[in-house]
Amino acid sequence: MDIDDILREVDPTSSGVPNETSDLQSLTRLWVAERSAPELLGWPFGGLFERINDRIKAQIEKIEILTGDMDPKTNFALIVIQTELERYKFLVRSYLRARIAKIDKHTLHYLSSEELRNKLSETELAYATRHQALLHNHYLSSFLSSFPTQLQNLNDTAGNVSMIDSPDLDAAVFIRMLRDREVTGQGTDADITLNASNGEILILRWSSAKSIVEVGDAELV
């Protein structure tokens, strides 16, 4: 009897170890991509996090039910379920922390346009808005209030120089090709175009890799 059989015996609705199309695999890929990309990636709409939260709640309830059971086989299944639960919780926490770190670092950037705000979830947007308001009020009370009114804006673009700090889109990233296609990479002296094969790993500037990743021809690693 393997772990899948034990999980199914304890919880007949359990599908055991998730396959590559499962929500856990999707969450893992989102986590890897978010930690690798120099800028904030789009929030995964479509109910992924709602399903993950429901699964976490269901696992917690299952653990509470099994906690008092002294049967060795059931206790082993409990350990497996707890391990799976901790894996879910770790991925969710780490993924959200990676996104919050980017929002904290470039708050004004992500609030500067509708396109960038659409990358945030409703909760993240509310957090970013409140974060920037608190930061601006702090700066005003600390030193900005002593400046002329025209110099108190944190998003000033006078003289064609923007005060908004933006992510480095030329930062290097590693990508794994998911299908064969032609890839163009921007270099210091010249651009390079090559035929990349499925499964091949490349290192590119994010500005060159972004469009390839967004259409699903490659993934960040």
C-alpha positions in Angstrom: 0.0 0.0 0.0 1.5 3.4 -1.0 0.8 6.9 0.2 -1.9 7.4 -2.5 -3.8 4.3 -1.2 -3.6 5.5 2.4 -4.9 9.0 1.5 -7.8 7.6 -0.5 -8.7 5.2 2.3 -8.8 8.0 4.8 -10.4 10.5 2.4 -12.1 8.9 -0.6 -12.3 12.3 -2.3 -8.6 12.7 -2.3 -6.8 12.3 -5.6 -3.5 11.5 -4.0 -0.3 13.1 -5.3 -1.4 15.9 -7.8 -0.5 15.5 -11.4 1.2 18.2 -13.5 -2.2 19.9 -14.2 -3.2 20.1 -10.6 -3.6 23.3 -8.6 -0.5 22.4 -6.5 1.6 22.2 -9.7 0.1 25.5 -10.9 0.9 27.2 -7.5 4.5 25.8 -7.6 5.1 27.2 -11.1 3.6 30.6 -10.0 5.9 30.6 -7.0 9.0 29.9 -9.0 8.1 32.4 -11.6 7.3 35.2 -9.1 10.6 34.7 -7.3 12.5 34.7 -10.6 10.9 37.7 -12.4 12.3 41.2 -11.6 8.8 42.7 -11.8 5.4 41.7 -10.4 3.6 39.1 -12.5 -0.1 39.1 -13.0 -2.3 37.8 -10.2 -3.7 34.3 -11.1 -7.4 34.9 -11.6 -9.7 32.0 -12.3 -10.3 30.8 -8.8 -6.9 29.1 -8.2 -6.3 30.6 -4.8 -10.0 30.2 -3.8 -9.7 26.4 -4.5 -6.3 26.2 -2.7 -7.8 28.0 0.4 -10.7 25.6 0.3 -8.4 22.6 0.2 -6.3 24.0 3.1 -9.4 24.4 5.2 -10.6 20.9 4.3 -7.2 19.5 5.2 -7.2 21.3 8.6 -10.7 19.9 9.3 -9.6 16.4 8.4 -6.5 16.7 10.6 -8.7 17.8 13.5 -11.0 14.8 13.0 -8.0 12.4 12.9 -6.0 13.9 15.7 -7.6 11.7 18.4 -7.4 8.5 16.4 -4.7 6.2 17.8 -4.8 3.7 14.9 -1.2 3.5 13.6 -2.3 3.4 9.9 -4.6 6.4 10.3 -1.8 8.2 12.2 0.5 7.6 9.3 -2.1 9.0 7.0 -2.4 12.0 9.3 1.3 12.7 9.0 1.1 12.6 5.2 -1.9 15.0 5.2 -0.1 17.3 7.6 3.0 17.3 5.4 0.9 18.1 2.3 -0.8 20.9 4.3 2.5 22.4 5.3 3.7 22.3 1.7 0.6 24.2 0.6 1.0 26.7 3.4 4.7 27.3 2.6 4.1 27.9 -1.1 1.2 30.3 -0.4 3.2 32.3 2.2 6.3 32.4 0.1 4.4 33.4 -3.1 2.6 36.2 -1.3 5.7 37.5 0.4 7.5 37.6 -2.9 4.7 39.7 -4.3 4.5 42.0 -1.3 8.2 42.6 -1.4 7.9 43.8 -5.0 4.9 46.0 -4.2 6.7 47.5 -1.2 9.8 48.3 -3.3 7.9 49.8 -6.3 4.5 50.9 -4.9 4.1 54.0 -7.0 5.1 52.2 -10.2 2.4 49.6 -9.8 -0.2 52.3 -8.9 0.8 54.5 -11.8 -1.4 53.0 -14.6 -4.5 50.8 -15.0 -2.5 48.1 -16.8 -0.1 47.7 -13.8 -2.9 47.9 -11.3 -4.6 45.0 -13.0 -1.6 42.8 -12.0 -2.7 43.1 -8.4 -5.4 41.3 -6.6 -8.1 43.4 -4.9 -6.4 42.9 -1.5 -3.0 43.8 -2.9 -4.3 46.9 -4.5 -5.9 48.0 -1.3 -2.6 47.3 0.5 -0.5 49.2 -2.0 -2.8 52.2 -1.9 -2.8 52.3 1.9 1.0 51.7 2.0 1.7 54.6 -0.3 -0.7 56.9 1.6 1.1 56.1 4.9 4.5 56.6 3.3 3.6 59.9 1.7 2.1 61.2 5.0 5.3 60.1 6.8 7.5 62.0 4.3 5.2 65.1 4.6 5.5 65.2 8.3 9.3 64.5 8.3 10.6 66.8 5.6 8.4 67.3 2.5 6.2 69.9 4.1 9.2 72.3 4.3 9.6 72.0 0.5 7.7 74.2 -2.0 4.4 72.7 -3.0 5.5 71.9 -6.5 8.3 69.8 -5.1 6.2 67.7 -2.8 5.0 65.1 -5.3 6.7 61.7 -5.1 5.7 61.0 -8.7 7.1 64.1 -10.3 8.2 63.8 -14.0 9.6 67.3 -14.5 12.5 67.6 -16.9 11.6 64.2 -18.5 13.1 62.5 -15.3 10.6 60.3 -13.4 10.9 60.0 -9.7 9.1 56.7 -9.8 11.5 53.9 -9.2 10.7 51.0 -11.6 11.8 47.4 -11.7 14.9 46.5 -13.7 13.5 44.9 -16.9 17.0 44.2 -18.2 17.8 41.9 -15.3 18.8 38.4 -16.3 16.4 35.5 -15.9 16.5 31.7 -16.7 13.7 30.3 -18.8 12.8 26.8 -19.9 11.4 26.4 -23.3 8.0 24.7 -23.5 8.0 24.4 -27.3 10.3 24.9 -30.3 10.5 28.5 -31.5 12.8 31.3 -32.5 14.1 33.4 -29.7 15.7 36.9 -29.9 17.8 38.1 -27.1 19.1 41.7 -26.6 22.8 41.9 -26.1 25.2 44.7 -25.1 26.7 44.9 -28.6 24.2 43.2 -30.8 20.9 41.2 -30.6 21.1 37.4 -31.1 18.4 35.2 -32.7 18.5 31.5 -32.2 16.3 28.4 -32.7 15.4 27.1 -29.2 14.1 23.6 -28.6 11.5 22.4 -26.2 13.1 21.7 -22.8 16.1 23.9 -23.5 17.1 26.4 -20.7 18.2 29.9 -21.8 19.4 33.0 -19.9 18.0 36.2 -21.3 17.2 39.7 -20.2 13.7 39.8 -18.8 12.7 42.4 -21.4 13.5 39.8 -24.1 12.0 36.8 -22.2 8.8 38.5 -21.0 6.8 38.1 -24.2 7.9 34.5 -24.6 6.8 33.6 -21.0 3.5 35.5 -21.3 2.3 33.6 -24.4 3.2 30.3 -22.7 6.1 29.3 -25.0 8.5 29.3 -22.0 8.4 29.3 -18.2 10.7 30.9 -15.6 13.0 28.6 -13.6 
